[in-house]
Amino acid sequence: MKAASISEIKRELEAKKNSELTEYCLRLSKFKKENKELLTFLLFEAGDINNYVGLIKKEIVTSFEEINNTHIYYIKKSVRKILRQVNKQIRIIGSRQAEAELLIQFCNSLKAFQGTLLKNKQVSKVYENHIKKIETAVSSLHPDLQYDLNKQLNDV
């Protein structure tokens, strides 16, 4: 079965009643955890994005504190897991400013975790690629925000 395009779905949703839309959203939230997380963000957190970003930043710091550092394999695996969580939150929020802030926090936490960790080729590559992502995200923002975020980026 072929899925309909976004414009077709939008047209059909505009023709539906509020009660039907509510039913569709509830059904959609039952299928995947990501759908439920997106609906939770849109309903409860979208009004105060700065607070939500602050919570995610704290979560990043906490995740780095909980890393099993007995072996480099576990460290790299944990870093990838944290990065997956950060990228998922970035997709949910959908804001370039939030993307830059979260990636700056990730890079700061990664750098602060262990200095020797950045000597590892894979981890240093992840770090460098995300610095480039931050620069790309910052370049599309308002000049005032660019100045503030570039200042934070230079501290990384």
C-alpha positions, 0 to 999 in steps of 0.5 A: 500500500502506497502512503498518501502525500503530505498535501493529500493528508493535509487536505483530508485532515482539514475536512475532518471534525475535531472529534475525529482528529482527536481519535486519529491522534490517539490512534497514532500515538499507540503505534510508535513511542516517537509519535507519542513523544511528539504529541507530548511535546506539542501538547505540553512543552511547545509553549515553553521551548527554553525550559524544555531545552534546559531539561534536555541539557540537564539530561545530557549532563546526567547521561554523561555522568552515568557512562560506564567507563571501564572500557572504551567500547562501552564509552563509545556505545554510550556516546552514540546512545546519547547522541541518538537521544539528542538528535531525536529531541532536535527532530521533535523540537524542530528549531535551529536555535534549539539544535545549536544549543543542544549540540553545543551542550553535547560537545561540551559534555563530551569534551569535559567527560575525558580529555583522552576520549577525544584522542580516539579517532571515531569519537574525535570524528563525531565531535568534529562533525557536530561542530560543523553541524552547529556552525551550519545551524547557527549560520541560519539564525538571527545575527544576535543569536549567531553572536551569542551561540558563536561565543558559546561555540568558541568556548567548546 
